[in-house]
């Protein structure tokens, strides 16, 4: 091959490579990929605990680092005892939304609804003026009218804060009806309540919001169930996501668990996904 012809071939090859590079750059600039990539879908985690069992092996700094890795920009935190919440709040005051769990120890969980000392504890603690809710507490239908839950309704109304309840369907309906002027956050969407049941409750109770921690059945295999998709489209302003770090393994698995939420959130219209991912939490707990 003559030198001139060889140079001509090399020049064409360089030109082709340059053209390909320009096409790639153009594609990246015009079609940057999924705008809801993980880095662009920050989350408000509406169910975090930093209990004694967690802080004994996981420092507050390490816990905040997990929030970083999981893409959690704000978190609703309650703890048993409350010291755990205060530790995280001190570490990251702009990211932690504190709520007051009524359990001074795990032994309170089964007796609190009739224990006047629990009501006195919560009443005194709320005077700090830092808490945005009371909860998460466990309540069954027949306990809603017990003295302490009724006292919580009055305290929430007085302080302008919400109630975060791990409730069965009867309890959440009765609590929301009793506390019409108080916002109610329903933990786990009742744990196993159907989309149809949640829809009926949301339609009937304008003061009710729902967080979806521990509800892997919403998207088995990563595919959003049509009934839940329809519900999210009907009530896009009423849902939040969460992880429920009630045991240490939930802290360890937080990034992976929240990636599971992102998979089905991407199957919704972007505006709806953003509301459920973060916007609804920010609005419920605006500064």
N, C-alpha and C positions, 0 to 999 in steps of 0.2 A: 504494500500500500504506500502510495507516495506521501511525502510529508504534508503536502497541502490537503490531500484528502483526509489524512489522519487527523489533522487539526480541525477540519470541518466536522468530522464525526464527533470529536471530543466537544466541540462547541455546541453541537446539537444536544448531546447528552447533558451538558451543564445547563443548557436552556430548559430541557425537559425537567431536570431536577428542581430548578428554580421555580418552574411553573407549578409543579406538585407542591412545593413548599408554600407558595403563595395561596394555592387552593386550600391547603390545610389551615393556614392562618385565617383565611377568609371564613371557612366553615366554623372555626372556633369562635371567631368574633361575632358572627351572625347567629350561630346556633350553639350557644355555650353549654348545652346539655340540660339536664333536668334542673330547673330553677329551684326545685325543692330538695336538692341534695342535702345530705345530713347536716353539713355545715350551715345550710340556709334554712333549717327547720329547727330553731331552738325551742326548748320545751319548758313549760311550767309544770313541775312535778307536784301534784296536789295531795300526795300522801307519803310523807317521809317521817320516820321515827329515828331518833338517835338515843336509844335506850341505854341503860347502864351496861348491858351486855356488849353493846357496840363500843362505847367509849373506853371500855377497859382494854380493848385491843386495837381500836381505830381512833387515832387522834383527830381532833377537829380539823386540823390542817389536811390530814389524809382524806377525811370525809369530803371536804370541799374539793379536793383534787379529783375525787370520783365524780362529783357533780360536773366538774370541768370536762372530764373524759366523756361523760354521758350527754353533754350538750344541754345541761340544765341551767338555765339562766336565773330562775327563781324557784324556790321550793317552799311549800307549806309544811311546817315542821311541828310535830308534837312529840313528847317523850315521856317515858316512865323511868325515873322521876323527871320533873320539869327541868332539872339542871342541864340535861342534855341539850334541850332546845336553846337554853341560854348560852351554852358553850358555842354552838354553831352560830347563833346570832352575834355574839361578840366577834367571832372569826370573820363573818361576812355579813355585816348589817344591811347591805344593799341587796342581798340575794335571799336572805332567810325571812320568810313571813311566819312569825311565831303564833301558834295557837296553844291554848292551855289544855293539856290533857288532865282530866280529873283524878287519874290514878296516881297516888303517891307511891304505891308499890303495886305489884301484880295482884296482891290479895284484895285490893279494892275492886277489881274487875267484876267479881260476882256479887258484891254487896252494896255498891255505891248508890243505887237508886233510892234506898231507904236510909242512908247513913247521913245524918245531919252534919257530921264533921266534914264530910266531903263538900257539902254546899258551903260551909263556913270557909273551908280552905280555898275554894274557887273564888268566893266573894272577896276574900282578902287579897288573893293573888292578882285579881283583875284590877285592883287599885293602882298597880304599876303603870297601867295605861299603855302597855306595849303589845298586848295580844289582839289578834284579828279574828279569833274564833275560840269556841270551846269544843274540844274534841281531840282526836277521834275517840268517841265512847261507844260502848256496845249496849244495845237496847232492843228488847223484844216487845211485841205488841201489847201484852198485858201490863208492861211496866211504865208505859208512857205517862200514866196519871199518878205515878208515885211522887212523893214530895220533891225529891232532888231534880228529876227531869223538869218538873213544872217550875222549880226555882231557876234552872238553867234558861228556860224560855224568858223568864222575867229579866234575868241578868243580861242575856243577849240583846233584848229589846232596849234595856237601859243604856248599854254600852255601845250599841250600834254595831255589833259583831255577829258572826254567823254561828250556827251549830253544825258540827261535822259528826254525822251519826252512822255507825255500822249497825244497820237496822234491817229487820225483815220488812216485808211489804206492808203489813198492817201497821207496824210501828212508824214507818216513814210517812204513811198516809195520815195517821193520827197526829203525829208530831207536826207535820206541815200544816194541818188544819188548825191545830191548837195555836200555832205560832205564826199566824198569817202575816204579821208585820216583821217577821224575822226570816232572813235567808237561811235555807237548809242545804247542806251539801251531803249527798247520799253516797257513802263509801261503797265502792265495788259494784255500783248499780245493783245492790242487794245480793251480790256474790253469785247468784244463779238465776236472777229474774230475767224473763224473756224480753226481747225488744218490744213486743206488744204491750207487756205489762208496764215497762218503763214509759212507753208512749202515753198510756192512759194516765199515769201519775203526773207526767209533765204537762199534759193537756189540762189536767184538773187543778194543778198546784203551781201558780205562777212564781211562788217563792222557793221553788225547788231547783237545785242544780245537781248534777250527777258526775262523780269521778269513777274512772274505769280501771282502777288498779286491780290486778289479779284476774282480769277477764280475758283470758286467752281464747275463749270460745267465740269472741267477736270476729276473729279472723283465723280460723283453723287452717293450718298450712300456709299462713300468710295472705289468704284471700278473704277480703271483707265480705261477711254474710250480707246478702241483699236487704234483709229486714233491718239490720243495723245501719246500713248505708242510707236507706230511706229515712230512718229516724234521725240520723245526723243531718241530713239535708232539711228535714222539717224543723228541727230545733238546733241549729248550729251554734247558738249562743248559750247552750245549757250544759255542755259537756267539757270535762277536763280529763287529762291523763294522770297516771300516778304509778308508783312502784310498790309502795307499802314495805318499807325496810324494817319489818317487825322482827326479823332474825338477821344475823350477820351475813348469811349467804345471799340475802336480797341486796345488801350493799355491794357485795362482790359481783353480783350479776346485773347491777343497775344499767351499765352501758348496753349490754346485750338485750335486756328487757325493753329498754326504751327504743332500741333499733327495731324491735318488733312492732312497737306502736307506729314508728315512722313508715314501715312497710305498708300498713293499711291506710295511714293518713295520706300517703301519696296516691291512693286510689280514689280520693275525694277531690272535688274542685279546689284549687289552691286557696281561695278565700276561706272556705270552710275548714280546710286542713289547718290553716294558720290560727283560726279562732280556737279550735280544739287543742292544738299543740301549745299555744301560749296566750293568745289574746283574751280568752275568757277568764283565765286566771289573773291576768293583769288587770282586767276590768273589775273583777270581784274584789281584788285586793289593791286597788289603786292607792298610791301614797296619800 
